[in-house]
Amino acid sequence: MPKLTFIHPDGSHSVVDAPVGKSVMEAARAADIRGIRAECGGECACSTCHCYVDSSWIERLPIAKADEVGLIEFAWEPKRGSRLTCQLLVTEALDGLILHLPERQL
């Protein structure tokens, strides 16, 4: 099972087992990762599952679709590497993915 690492704003980290076929957001919620609120439940209708993909992973992920890009504009301090975890599907290729959590979600 792929492992994902969430880096918290204070520098601590949590490693999560993520089932293949689920979204990164679902794996984070199942592991009770603080900072991933996911108010819309994964429908790509809010930006409360926003994270920053580690620079070593940005180019390895699928390109964000237009609806995700539009919502990221409303996230807390969007920047290069900003993604919505509900739009990242877990595959074996994501084993080791590193995500930085924002200080807060809007």
Backbone as XML, in Angstrom:
<?xml version="1.0"?>
<chain id="A" units="angstrom">
  <residue number="1" name="MET">
    <atom name="N" x="0.851" y="-1.176" z="0.000"/>
    <atom name="CA" x="0.000" y="0.000" z="0.000"/>
    <atom name="C" x="0.897" y="1.239" z="0.000"/>
  </residue>
  <residue number="2" name="PRO">
    <atom name="N" x="0.648" y="2.180" z="-0.908"/>
    <atom name="CA" x="1.468" y="3.391" z="-0.956"/>
    <atom name="C" x="1.423" y="4.161" z="0.363"/>
  </residue>
  <residue number="3" name="LYS">
    <atom name="N" x="2.538" y="4.788" z="0.676"/>
    <atom name="CA" x="2.628" y="5.627" z="1.864"/>
    <atom name="C" x="2.757" y="7.084" z="1.417"/>
  </residue>
  <residue number="4" name="LEU">
    <atom name="N" x="1.999" y="7.953" z="2.074"/>
    <atom name="CA" x="2.037" y="9.386" z="1.819"/>
    <atom name="C" x="2.525" y="10.079" z="3.075"/>
  </residue>
  <residue number="5" name="THR">
    <atom name="N" x="3.324" y="11.108" z="2.907"/>
    <atom name="CA" x="3.809" y="11.872" z="4.054"/>
    <atom name="C" x="3.213" y="13.265" z="4.012"/>
  </residue>
  <residue number="6" name="PHE">
    <atom name="N" x="2.571" y="13.646" z="5.107"/>
    <atom name="CA" x="2.009" y="14.983" z="5.273"/>
    <atom name="C" x="2.906" y="15.746" z="6.244"/>
  </residue>
  <residue number="7" name="ILE">
    <atom name="N" x="3.423" y="16.875" z="5.768"/>
    <atom name="CA" x="4.262" y="17.734" z="6.604"/>
    <atom name="C" x="3.362" y="18.828" z="7.171"/>
  </residue>
  <residue number="8" name="HIS">
    <atom name="N" x="3.270" y="18.893" z="8.482"/>
    <atom name="CA" x="2.431" y="19.878" z="9.160"/>
    <atom name="C" x="3.145" y="21.230" z="9.215"/>
  </residue>
  <residue number="9" name="PRO">
    <atom name="N" x="2.388" y="22.310" z="9.373"/>
    <atom name="CA" x="3.007" y="23.643" z="9.405"/>
    <atom name="C" x="4.100" y="23.797" z="10.466"/>
  </residue>
  <residue number="10" name="ASP">
    <atom name="N" x="4.019" y="23.026" z="11.562"/>
    <atom name="CA" x="5.039" y="23.120" z="12.613"/>
    <atom name="C" x="6.286" y="22.289" z="12.303"/>
  </residue>
  <residue number="11" name="GLY">
    <atom name="N" x="6.299" y="21.619" z="11.144"/>
    <atom name="CA" x="7.450" y="20.824" z="10.741"/>
    <atom name="C" x="7.341" y="19.344" z="11.077"/>
  </residue>
  <residue number="12" name="SER">
    <atom name="N" x="6.386" y="18.981" z="11.920"/>
    <atom name="CA" x="6.189" y="17.564" z="12.216"/>
    <atom name="C" x="5.561" y="16.886" z="10.996"/>
  </residue>
  <residue number="13" name="HIS">
    <atom name="N" x="5.559" y="15.575" z="10.979"/>
    <atom name="CA" x="5.004" y="14.886" z="9.824"/>
    <atom name="C" x="4.206" y="13.653" z="10.248"/>
  </residue>
  <residue number="14" name="SER">
    <atom name="N" x="3.313" y="13.256" z="9.371"/>
    <atom name="CA" x="2.506" y="12.050" z="9.547"/>
    <atom name="C" x="2.628" y="11.219" z="8.282"/>
  </residue>
  <residue number="15" name="VAL">
    <atom name="N" x="2.862" y="9.928" z="8.446"/>
    <atom name="CA" x="2.919" y="9.006" z="7.319"/>
    <atom name="C" x="1.630" y="8.195" z="7.324"/>
  </residue>
  <residue number="16" name="VAL">
    <atom name="N" x="0.988" y="8.137" z="6.166"/>
    <atom name="CA" x="-0.330" y="7.535" z="6.033"/>
    <atom name="C" x="-0.284" y="6.427" z="4.991"/>
  </residue>
  <residue number="17" name="ASP">
    <atom name="N" x="-0.897" y="5.294" z="5.302"/>
    <atom name="CA" x="-1.110" y="4.254" z="4.295"/>
    <atom name="C" x="-2.306" y="4.682" z="3.458"/>
  </residue>
  <residue number="18" name="ALA">
    <atom name="N" x="-2.147" y="4.680" z="2.150"/>
    <atom name="CA" x="-3.195" y="5.163" z="1.248"/>
    <atom name="C" x="-3.631" y="4.049" z="0.300"/>
  </residue>
  <residue number="19" name="PRO">
    <atom name="N" x="-4.889" y="3.636" z="0.384"/>
    <atom name="CA" x="-5.368" y="2.584" z="-0.512"/>
    <atom name="C" x="-5.382" y="3.033" z="-1.978"/>
  </residue>
  <residue number="20" name="VAL">
    <atom name="N" x="-4.888" y="2.189" z="-2.848"/>
    <atom name="CA" x="-4.918" y="2.457" z="-4.286"/>
    <atom name="C" x="-6.372" y="2.599" z="-4.715"/>
  </residue>
  <residue number="21" name="GLY">
    <atom name="N" x="-6.633" y="3.610" z="-5.547"/>
    <atom name="CA" x="-7.973" y="3.849" z="-6.059"/>
    <atom name="C" x="-8.752" y="4.885" z="-5.274"/>
  </residue>
  <residue number="22" name="LYS">
    <atom name="N" x="-8.303" y="5.212" z="-4.080"/>
    <atom name="CA" x="-8.929" y="6.267" z="-3.278"/>
    <atom name="C" x="-8.208" y="7.578" z="-3.569"/>
  </residue>
  <residue number="23" name="SER">
    <atom name="N" x="-8.803" y="8.679" z="-3.155"/>
    <atom name="CA" x="-8.118" y="9.962" z="-3.325"/>
    <atom name="C" x="-7.176" y="10.193" z="-2.149"/>
  </residue>
  <residue number="24" name="VAL">
    <atom name="N" x="-6.224" y="11.059" z="-2.351"/>
    <atom name="CA" x="-5.323" y="11.453" z="-1.271"/>
    <atom name="C" x="-6.135" y="12.067" z="-0.126"/>
  </residue>
  <residue number="25" name="MET">
    <atom name="N" x="-7.180" y="12.828" z="-0.460"/>
    <atom name="CA" x="-8.054" y="13.416" z="0.553"/>
    <atom name="C" x="-8.712" y="12.341" z="1.403"/>
  </residue>
  <residue number="26" name="GLU">
    <atom name="N" x="-9.206" y="11.276" z="0.782"/>
    <atom name="CA" x="-9.844" y="10.194" z="1.535"/>
    <atom name="C" x="-8.845" y="9.524" z="2.472"/>
  </residue>
  <residue number="27" name="ALA">
    <atom name="N" x="-7.635" y="9.319" z="2.012"/>
    <atom name="CA" x="-6.597" y="8.723" z="2.860"/>
    <atom name="C" x="-6.277" y="9.643" z="4.034"/>
  </residue>
  <residue number="28" name="ALA">
    <atom name="N" x="-6.211" y="10.947" z="3.774"/>
    <atom name="CA" x="-5.921" y="11.909" z="4.843"/>
    <atom name="C" x="-7.045" y="11.936" z="5.874"/>
  </residue>
  <residue number="29" name="ARG">
    <atom name="N" x="-8.280" y="11.940" z="5.420"/>
    <atom name="CA" x="-9.418" y="11.958" z="6.351"/>
    <atom name="C" x="-9.481" y="10.674" z="7.162"/>
  </residue>
  <residue number="30" name="ALA">
    <atom name="N" x="-9.218" y="9.530" z="6.538"/>
    <atom name="CA" x="-9.241" y="8.253" z="7.255"/>
    <atom name="C" x="-8.178" y="8.216" z="8.346"/>
  </residue>
  <residue number="31" name="ALA">
    <atom name="N" x="-7.075" y="8.920" z="8.113"/>
    <atom name="CA" x="-5.977" y="8.966" z="9.084"/>
    <atom name="C" x="-6.094" y="10.165" z="10.028"/>
  </residue>
  <residue number="32" name="ASP">
    <atom name="N" x="-7.185" y="10.911" z="9.916"/>
    <atom name="CA" x="-7.444" y="12.072" z="10.768"/>
    <atom name="C" x="-6.317" y="13.110" z="10.696"/>
  </residue>
  <residue number="33" name="ILE">
    <atom name="N" x="-5.895" y="13.401" z="9.460"/>
    <atom name="CA" x="-4.865" y="14.421" z="9.262"/>
    <atom name="C" x="-5.498" y="15.793" z="9.488"/>
  </residue>
  <residue number="34" name="ARG">
    <atom name="N" x="-5.012" y="16.492" z="10.489"/>
    <atom name="CA" x="-5.523" y="17.833" z="10.770"/>
    <atom name="C" x="-5.076" y="18.763" z="9.649"/>
  </residue>
  <residue number="35" name="GLY">
    <atom name="N" x="-5.959" y="19.597" z="9.217"/>
    <atom name="CA" x="-5.633" y="20.524" z="8.144"/>
    <atom name="C" x="-6.294" y="20.166" z="6.830"/>
  </residue>
  <residue number="36" name="ILE">
    <atom name="N" x="-6.791" y="18.963" z="6.710"/>
    <atom name="CA" x="-7.552" y="18.570" z="5.513"/>
    <atom name="C" x="-9.014" y="18.491" z="5.940"/>
  </residue>
  <residue number="37" name="ARG">
    <atom name="N" x="-9.743" y="19.575" z="5.731"/>
    <atom name="CA" x="-11.150" y="19.624" z="6.157"/>
    <atom name="C" x="-12.074" y="18.967" z="5.145"/>
  </residue>
  <residue number="38" name="ALA">
    <atom name="N" x="-11.834" y="19.207" z="3.872"/>
    <atom name="CA" x="-12.619" y="18.575" z="2.797"/>
    <atom name="C" x="-14.114" y="18.754" z="2.998"/>
  </residue>
  <residue number="39" name="GLU">
    <atom name="N" x="-14.536" y="19.981" z="3.130"/>
    <atom name="CA" x="-15.939" y="20.281" z="3.416"/>
    <atom name="C" x="-16.908" y="19.769" z="2.355"/>
  </residue>
  <residue number="40" name="CYS">
    <atom name="N" x="-16.487" y="19.695" z="1.109"/>
    <atom name="CA" x="-17.400" y="19.235" z="0.055"/>
    <atom name="C" x="-17.379" y="17.719" z="-0.091"/>
  </residue>
  <residue number="41" name="GLY">
    <atom name="N" x="-16.545" y="17.039" z="0.671"/>
    <atom name="CA" x="-16.508" y="15.586" z="0.620"/>
    <atom name="C" x="-15.805" y="15.005" z="-0.594"/>
  </residue>
  <residue number="42" name="GLY">
    <atom name="N" x="-15.077" y="15.819" z="-1.300"/>
    <atom name="CA" x="-14.328" y="15.320" z="-2.446"/>
    <atom name="C" x="-14.969" y="15.589" z="-3.785"/>
  </residue>
  <residue number="43" name="GLU">
    <atom name="N" x="-15.896" y="16.512" z="-3.835"/>
    <atom name="CA" x="-16.617" y="16.823" z="-5.076"/>
    <atom name="C" x="-15.946" y="17.912" z="-5.917"/>
  </residue>
  <residue number="44" name="CYS">
    <atom name="N" x="-14.776" y="18.367" z="-5.520"/>
    <atom name="CA" x="-14.073" y="19.465" z="-6.194"/>
    <atom name="C" x="-14.974" y="20.698" z="-6.266"/>
  </residue>
  <residue number="45" name="ALA">
    <atom name="N" x="-15.554" y="21.030" z="-5.093"/>
    <atom name="CA" x="-16.460" y="22.168" z="-5.014"/>
    <atom name="C" x="-16.029" y="23.169" z="-3.943"/>
  </residue>
  <residue number="46" name="CYS">
    <atom name="N" x="-14.894" y="22.930" z="-3.324"/>
    <atom name="CA" x="-14.348" y="23.865" z="-2.340"/>
    <atom name="C" x="-12.824" y="23.777" z="-2.441"/>
  </residue>
  <residue number="47" name="SER">
    <atom name="N" x="-12.129" y="24.429" z="-1.584"/>
    <atom name="CA" x="-10.667" y="24.323" z="-1.609"/>
    <atom name="C" x="-10.120" y="23.950" z="-0.238"/>
  </residue>
  <residue number="48" name="THR">
    <atom name="N" x="-10.931" y="23.281" z="0.579"/>
    <atom name="CA" x="-10.530" y="22.994" z="1.954"/>
    <atom name="C" x="-9.745" y="21.691" z="2.112"/>
  </residue>
  <residue number="49" name="CYS">
    <atom name="N" x="-9.300" y="21.133" z="1.005"/>
    <atom name="CA" x="-8.377" y="19.988" z="1.056"/>
    <atom name="C" x="-7.067" y="20.362" z="0.361"/>
  </residue>
  <residue number="50" name="HIS">
    <atom name="N" x="-6.828" y="21.650" z="0.281"/>
    <atom name="CA" x="-5.646" y="22.198" z="-0.379"/>
    <atom name="C" x="-4.361" y="21.762" z="0.334"/>
  </residue>
  <residue number="51" name="CYS">
    <atom name="N" x="-3.326" y="21.509" z="-0.451"/>
    <atom name="CA" x="-2.000" y="21.228" z="0.084"/>
    <atom name="C" x="-0.965" y="21.714" z="-0.931"/>
  </residue>
  <residue number="52" name="TYR">
    <atom name="N" x="0.274" y="21.657" z="-0.512"/>
    <atom name="CA" x="1.395" y="22.000" z="-1.393"/>
    <atom name="C" x="2.182" y="20.716" z="-1.653"/>
  </residue>
  <residue number="53" name="VAL">
    <atom name="N" x="2.253" y="20.331" z="-2.899"/>
    <atom name="CA" x="3.025" y="19.150" z="-3.274"/>
    <atom name="C" x="4.509" y="19.495" z="-3.169"/>
  </residue>
  <residue number="54" name="ASP">
    <atom name="N" x="5.266" y="18.620" z="-2.543"/>
    <atom name="CA" x="6.702" y="18.829" z="-2.414"/>
    <atom name="C" x="7.317" y="19.019" z="-3.795"/>
  </residue>
  <residue number="55" name="SER">
    <atom name="N" x="8.292" y="19.898" z="-3.884"/>
    <atom name="CA" x="8.885" y="20.234" z="-5.186"/>
    <atom name="C" x="9.435" y="19.011" z="-5.915"/>
  </residue>
  <residue number="56" name="SER">
    <atom name="N" x="9.869" y="17.997" z="-5.185"/>
    <atom name="CA" x="10.401" y="16.793" z="-5.823"/>
    <atom name="C" x="9.310" y="15.956" z="-6.489"/>
  </residue>
  <residue number="57" name="TRP">
    <atom name="N" x="8.038" y="16.274" z="-6.223"/>
    <atom name="CA" x="6.919" y="15.506" z="-6.771"/>
    <atom name="C" x="6.081" y="16.272" z="-7.784"/>
  </residue>
  <residue number="58" name="ILE">
    <atom name="N" x="6.211" y="17.567" z="-7.879"/>
    <atom name="CA" x="5.313" y="18.381" z="-8.714"/>
    <atom name="C" x="5.226" y="17.853" z="-10.138"/>
  </residue>
  <residue number="59" name="GLU">
    <atom name="N" x="6.338" y="17.604" z="-10.762"/>
    <atom name="CA" x="6.355" y="17.183" z="-12.164"/>
    <atom name="C" x="5.930" y="15.732" z="-12.356"/>
  </residue>
  <residue number="60" name="ARG">
    <atom name="N" x="5.824" y="14.984" z="-11.286"/>
    <atom name="CA" x="5.480" y="13.560" z="-11.375"/>
    <atom name="C" x="3.976" y="13.306" z="-11.284"/>
  </residue>
  <residue number="61" name="LEU">
    <atom name="N" x="3.212" y="14.340" z="-10.973"/>
    <atom name="CA" x="1.763" y="14.195" z="-10.832"/>
    <atom name="C" x="1.047" y="14.585" z="-12.121"/>
  </residue>
  <residue number="62" name="PRO">
    <atom name="N" x="-0.149" y="14.046" z="-12.323"/>
    <atom name="CA" x="-0.938" y="14.474" z="-13.486"/>
    <atom name="C" x="-1.237" y="15.969" z="-13.389"/>
  </residue>
  <residue number="63" name="ILE">
    <atom name="N" x="-1.373" y="16.605" z="-14.513"/>
    <atom name="CA" x="-1.688" y="18.036" z="-14.556"/>
    <atom name="C" x="-3.095" y="18.265" z="-14.018"/>
  </residue>
  <residue number="64" name="ALA">
    <atom name="N" x="-3.256" y="19.329" z="-13.242"/>
    <atom name="CA" x="-4.565" y="19.667" z="-12.677"/>
    <atom name="C" x="-5.531" y="20.067" z="-13.785"/>
  </residue>
  <residue number="65" name="LYS">
    <atom name="N" x="-6.779" y="19.616" z="-13.653"/>
    <atom name="CA" x="-7.829" y="19.982" z="-14.605"/>
    <atom name="C" x="-8.329" y="21.388" z="-14.294"/>
  </residue>
  <residue number="66" name="ALA">
    <atom name="N" x="-9.057" y="21.963" z="-15.231"/>
    <atom name="CA" x="-9.506" y="23.359" z="-15.133"/>
    <atom name="C" x="-10.321" y="23.637" z="-13.884"/>
  </residue>
  <residue number="67" name="ASP">
    <atom name="N" x="-11.223" y="22.725" z="-13.490"/>
    <atom name="CA" x="-12.043" y="22.993" z="-12.311"/>
    <atom name="C" x="-11.193" y="23.043" z="-11.043"/>
  </residue>
  <residue number="68" name="GLU">
    <atom name="N" x="-10.175" y="22.191" z="-10.951"/>
    <atom name="CA" x="-9.276" y="22.236" z="-9.804"/>
    <atom name="C" x="-8.469" y="23.529" z="-9.799"/>
  </residue>
  <residue number="69" name="VAL">
    <atom name="N" x="-7.941" y="23.895" z="-10.940"/>
    <atom name="CA" x="-7.153" y="25.128" z="-11.043"/>
    <atom name="C" x="-7.991" y="26.331" z="-10.618"/>
  </residue>
  <residue number="70" name="GLY">
    <atom name="N" x="-9.253" y="26.369" z="-11.046"/>
    <atom name="CA" x="-10.134" y="27.472" z="-10.672"/>
    <atom name="C" x="-10.370" y="27.562" z="-9.181"/>
  </residue>
  <residue number="71" name="LEU">
    <atom name="N" x="-10.497" y="26.425" z="-8.518"/>
    <atom name="CA" x="-10.728" y="26.426" z="-7.074"/>
    <atom name="C" x="-9.474" y="26.758" z="-6.282"/>
  </residue>
  <residue number="72" name="ILE">
    <atom name="N" x="-8.329" y="26.390" z="-6.790"/>
    <atom name="CA" x="-7.078" y="26.685" z="-6.081"/>
    <atom name="C" x="-6.904" y="28.188" z="-5.897"/>
  </residue>
  <residue number="73" name="GLU">
    <atom name="N" x="-7.451" y="28.973" z="-6.809"/>
    <atom name="CA" x="-7.385" y="30.430" z="-6.663"/>
    <atom name="C" x="-7.998" y="30.905" z="-5.350"/>
  </residue>
  <residue number="74" name="PHE">
    <atom name="N" x="-8.929" y="30.122" z="-4.787"/>
    <atom name="CA" x="-9.618" y="30.494" z="-3.556"/>
    <atom name="C" x="-8.997" y="29.861" z="-2.322"/>
  </residue>
  <residue number="75" name="ALA">
    <atom name="N" x="-7.939" y="29.096" z="-2.493"/>
    <atom name="CA" x="-7.278" y="28.426" z="-1.371"/>
    <atom name="C" x="-6.406" y="29.418" z="-0.595"/>
  </residue>
  <residue number="76" name="TRP">
    <atom name="N" x="-6.026" y="29.009" z="0.604"/>
    <atom name="CA" x="-5.130" y="29.810" z="1.429"/>
    <atom name="C" x="-3.751" y="29.831" z="0.775"/>
  </residue>
  <residue number="77" name="GLU">
    <atom name="N" x="-3.283" y="31.006" z="0.437"/>
    <atom name="CA" x="-1.952" y="31.243" z="-0.123"/>
    <atom name="C" x="-1.534" y="30.225" z="-1.193"/>
  </residue>
  <residue number="78" name="PRO">
    <atom name="N" x="-2.260" y="30.191" z="-2.307"/>
    <atom name="CA" x="-1.864" y="29.267" z="-3.383"/>
    <atom name="C" x="-0.507" y="29.646" z="-3.965"/>
  </residue>
  <residue number="79" name="LYS">
    <atom name="N" x="0.224" y="28.641" z="-4.392"/>
    <atom name="CA" x="1.539" y="28.859" z="-5.003"/>
    <atom name="C" x="1.861" y="27.669" z="-5.887"/>
  </residue>
  <residue number="80" name="ARG">
    <atom name="N" x="3.021" y="27.688" z="-6.502"/>
    <atom name="CA" x="3.431" y="26.558" z="-7.336"/>
    <atom name="C" x="3.379" y="25.294" z="-6.482"/>
  </residue>
  <residue number="81" name="GLY">
    <atom name="N" x="2.782" y="24.265" z="-7.012"/>
    <atom name="CA" x="2.651" y="23.019" z="-6.270"/>
    <atom name="C" x="1.347" y="22.892" z="-5.506"/>
  </residue>
  <residue number="82" name="SER">
    <atom name="N" x="0.508" y="23.926" z="-5.523"/>
    <atom name="CA" x="-0.791" y="23.839" z="-4.858"/>
    <atom name="C" x="-1.683" y="22.852" z="-5.598"/>
  </residue>
  <residue number="83" name="ARG">
    <atom name="N" x="-2.277" y="21.944" z="-4.840"/>
    <atom name="CA" x="-3.216" y="20.973" z="-5.403"/>
    <atom name="C" x="-4.337" y="20.735" z="-4.405"/>
  </residue>
  <residue number="84" name="LEU">
    <atom name="N" x="-5.446" y="20.227" z="-4.916"/>
    <atom name="CA" x="-6.539" y="19.785" z="-4.060"/>
    <atom name="C" x="-6.397" y="18.279" z="-3.914"/>
  </residue>
  <residue number="85" name="THR">
    <atom name="N" x="-6.322" y="17.813" z="-2.682"/>
    <atom name="CA" x="-6.064" y="16.395" z="-2.457"/>
    <atom name="C" x="-7.215" y="15.511" z="-2.928"/>
  </residue>
  <residue number="86" name="CYS">
    <atom name="N" x="-8.404" y="16.085" z="-3.066"/>
    <atom name="CA" x="-9.534" y="15.289" z="-3.577"/>
    <atom name="C" x="-9.356" y="14.942" z="-5.044"/>
  </residue>
  <residue number="87" name="GLN">
    <atom name="N" x="-8.474" y="15.638" z="-5.726"/>
    <atom name="CA" x="-8.273" y="15.412" z="-7.153"/>
    <atom name="C" x="-7.032" y="14.583" z="-7.461"/>
  </residue>
  <residue number="88" name="LEU">
    <atom name="N" x="-6.370" y="14.108" z="-6.421"/>
    <atom name="CA" x="-5.191" y="13.256" z="-6.606"/>
    <atom name="C" x="-5.566" y="11.820" z="-6.270"/>
  </residue>
  <residue number="89" name="LEU">
    <atom name="N" x="-5.605" y="10.976" z="-7.277"/>
    <atom name="CA" x="-5.964" y="9.578" z="-7.104"/>
    <atom name="C" x="-4.724" y="8.775" z="-6.732"/>
  </residue>
  <residue number="90" name="VAL">
    <atom name="N" x="-4.841" y="7.967" z="-5.687"/>
    <atom name="CA" x="-3.710" y="7.168" z="-5.220"/>
    <atom name="C" x="-3.459" y="6.013" z="-6.183"/>
  </residue>
  <residue number="91" name="THR">
    <atom name="N" x="-2.214" y="5.918" z="-6.611"/>
    <atom name="CA" x="-1.722" y="4.793" z="-7.407"/>
    <atom name="C" x="-0.422" y="4.323" z="-6.763"/>
  </residue>
  <residue number="92" name="GLU">
    <atom name="N" x="0.064" y="3.191" z="-7.179"/>
    <atom name="CA" x="1.351" y="2.704" z="-6.660"/>
    <atom name="C" x="2.470" y="3.715" z="-6.948"/>
  </residue>
  <residue number="93" name="ALA">
    <atom name="N" x="2.337" y="4.446" z="-8.044"/>
    <atom name="CA" x="3.356" y="5.430" z="-8.419"/>
    <atom name="C" x="3.454" y="6.579" z="-7.422"/>
  </residue>
  <residue number="94" name="LEU">
    <atom name="N" x="2.445" y="6.752" z="-6.570"/>
    <atom name="CA" x="2.475" y="7.832" z="-5.575"/>
    <atom name="C" x="3.127" y="7.408" z="-4.260"/>
  </residue>
  <residue number="95" name="ASP">
    <atom name="N" x="3.615" y="6.185" z="-4.183"/>
    <atom name="CA" x="4.284" y="5.743" z="-2.964"/>
    <atom name="C" x="5.437" y="6.684" z="-2.640"/>
  </residue>
  <residue number="96" name="GLY">
    <atom name="N" x="5.386" y="7.283" z="-1.452"/>
    <atom name="CA" x="6.417" y="8.225" z="-1.036"/>
    <atom name="C" x="6.062" y="9.681" z="-1.260"/>
  </residue>
  <residue number="97" name="LEU">
    <atom name="N" x="4.889" y="9.952" z="-1.823"/>
    <atom name="CA" x="4.451" y="11.333" z="-2.076"/>
    <atom name="C" x="4.548" y="12.163" z="-0.808"/>
  </residue>
  <residue number="98" name="ILE">
    <atom name="N" x="5.064" y="13.375" z="-0.935"/>
    <atom name="CA" x="5.207" y="14.296" z="0.198"/>
    <atom name="C" x="4.336" y="15.516" z="-0.065"/>
  </residue>
  <residue number="99" name="LEU">
    <atom name="N" x="3.490" y="15.819" z="0.911"/>
    <atom name="CA" x="2.558" y="16.954" z="0.818"/>
    <atom name="C" x="2.741" y="17.837" z="2.036"/>
  </residue>
  <residue number="100" name="HIS">
    <atom name="N" x="2.809" y="19.138" z="1.785"/>
    <atom name="CA" x="2.924" y="20.114" z="2.871"/>
    <atom name="C" x="1.551" y="20.730" z="3.119"/>
  </residue>
  <residue number="101" name="LEU">
    <atom name="N" x="1.128" y="20.734" z="4.363"/>
    <atom name="CA" x="-0.166" y="21.299" z="4.715"/>
    <atom name="C" x="-0.059" y="22.802" z="4.914"/>
  </residue>
  <residue number="102" name="PRO">
    <atom name="N" x="-1.040" y="23.544" z="4.441"/>
    <atom name="CA" x="-1.018" y="25.005" z="4.672"/>
    <atom name="C" x="-1.307" y="25.318" z="6.133"/>
  </residue>
  <residue number="103" name="GLU">
    <atom name="N" x="-0.994" y="26.537" z="6.523"/>
    <atom name="CA" x="-1.254" y="26.954" z="7.904"/>
    <atom name="C" x="-2.742" y="26.900" z="8.247"/>
  </residue>
  <residue number="104" name="ARG">
    <atom name="N" x="-3.571" y="27.114" z="7.225"/>
    <atom name="CA" x="-5.012" y="27.019" z="7.444"/>
    <atom name="C" x="-5.697" y="26.802" z="6.104"/>
  </residue>
  <residue number="105" name="GLN">
    <atom name="N" x="-6.961" y="26.472" z="6.174"/>
    <atom name="CA" x="-7.810" y="26.343" z="4.996"/>
    <atom name="C" x="-8.840" y="27.456" z="5.069"/>
  </residue>
  <residue number="106" name="LEU">
    <atom name="N" x="-9.276" y="27.956" z="3.929"/>
    <atom name="CA" x="-10.303" y="28.986" z="3.921"/>
    <atom name="C" x="-11.667" y="28.361" z="3.999"/>
  </residue>
</chain>
